Structure formats: structure tokens, C-alpha cells
Amino acid sequence: MEGQRPGLSVEETGPKSGQKAQKIDIVLLDKAGLAFFPDDPAVGGRAGHGVIAPVNAAGDVELDLLKEWSLYRGTGNRHRLTQAVLDAIIERDVRSDS
């Protein structure tokens, strides 16, 4: 979709009423070779939405590694990038105030 990059979909704002969310430290993602890319609403992306994706040395999405990561979904095995995201969670199960 225009205005969005491929990766693990995330919201920039807190959870909606009745839902919960995880707060993630972007610096910890960076140390693991991951980056957060916000959508660009000016070209079709959604405000407040973005993705977490592996990056190469130039800071571009590493598509081969992203594909490898996605192949682990539903296998019962944990990819190292999944563990990196889990390790970057600094506050778990945050609930909305409303």
C-alpha cells in the first residue's frame, strides 16, 4: 500500500478502550537491527500507524530477512527478531484510561 512499508504492523498511540498494548523502546529495536517506520499519510499511509522491520546498513528494509522472519509465523518456533521485539517491550499490557 502506498505510504506504508512492509513489516510488523504497530500503532503509535495507546490502546483503544477495552484493549491492551505493549510499549516498545525504539532504541532497543535499533540495537537489534530493527527500525520503526511510520506511515506517510501524505501518500496513502495511515496517521498513527507504522511498522517494525529489519534494516540493512543503509537503513533500508532488509526484505530477505523480513521474509525469513515472516516464515516463522505459526510454526511454534521463535525467530531472533521476534525475541528482539519482545526484549524491547518496556511496559506490558498497557490499558486505555477510557
Secondary structure by P-SEA (a helix, b strand, c coil): cccccccbbbbcccccccbbbbbbcaaaaaaacbbbbbbcccccccccbbbbbbbccccccaaaaaaaaaaacccccccaaaaaaaaacccccccccc
